[in-house]
Amino acid sequence: MSQSVHGDSKVQILDADAEAINMESTATTPDDLQDGTSKHRGLSFKNSGLLSKETITRILKLNRGKIKPVTTESRSVSLGSIDAVADLRKRKGNERRLIEKDGSLRILHYGLAEKKSRFLDDIFTTCVDLKWRYIFLGFSSSFLISWLIFAGIWHFMFWAHGDLEEMHLPEAQEGSNWTPCVYNIYDFSSTFLYSVETQHTIGYGLRGSSHKCADTIILQCIQSIVGVLIQACIAGIVFAKLARPKKRAKTISFSSNAVISQVNGKLRLMFRIANIRNSQILEAHFRAILLNNITTKEGVTLRNFPTEMSLSTQLSEEEQEPTDFGHMFLPLLVSHCIDETSPLYELTPAELITSKFEILVTLEGVVEPSGNTTQVRTSYIPQEILWGHSFTNCVSYANKEGVYLIDHSKIDTTITDCTPRLSAKQIDEENRRAQ
């Protein structure tokens, strides 16, 4: 059972009533709904006695044969998007999508030969794409391993030179007149400390090389160069990961649902996007792709074929070139005009419920503080497209503070409107017949 509340009246539609809805019926008057099964343009109700005449008149207002639904703040239960509980059940199920609502991709690669070697060929990008825990693990391991390797080489050189013999240790060097390769070396622990000090030019003053061993001078130069290279690589990877504009996408929010509504005489698919930060996205451009299966004239079916959909931030009545860029000072309404060139031109509300497609939406722009280019993406599947809805206002002005207020809790809020439950093609045909 579903409920829609308007004023003091409540409408209850049982499951049996919901299943009686027929999308191919014609119009009549609300009086007939009192007797039994009655019809209205786009809807057919089988009254079970729970619908009063006053309630029916309030729900189905005749306006040139079109339904003017009751205004409600609810998206999930409304006559503008879901006719009844039976249609709501059709919308439920496993979501098959390429892009998650947060922009992450549902992709798993397999059957690729030499996959690991290809990732190693692009080692820098591979490192940047790693998670932070692996970055810190690699950061620590690279230094620790290099310290140990060079400490082992240093210790071998000290052993080969005889500095580790008992009579040549630091306490006996003055009496035996022995000059070691490196002063104050007792065992491997002191050798390890010298390796760390050499690689990072710490210089505590306890240990230092002498002029007696030419090989230690060469090894000292090599370790200093290797240490600089390791630091440069690690610093570059960490900085690249920190400076990635990917995290900027977390402060851009898309509306959770898209709507189809008639605006300025044209049927439009619309969604809303808002910037949480005061710093702007410069040169913000929007793109949309319809991902579905198509069949060519030769009868070949192309699965998951991307079809471009023109977007615009303007709602002009006249035909004009779509404006796919905009300033995001305030929440922005982006729309796709459903005309003859649109892949949704023949889509009806009944077909929308059972359709299997995905609309991929991307925003590309320049992050103002860093100058990096970022991309924000999301997607809408048929279950997330509300027919006969429009977005409510979420911006107000505070006179006392002198600032605009953006209520982000209303970014997703929609209300039903009087959009006809007809495809854009059917609307155009009716308009031509009316002329």
Summary of the structure (lengths in Angstrom):
residues: 435
radius of gyration: 34.9
end to end distance: 42.8
largest distance: 121.0
contacts: 1186
relative contact order: 0.12
helix: 34%
strand: 26%
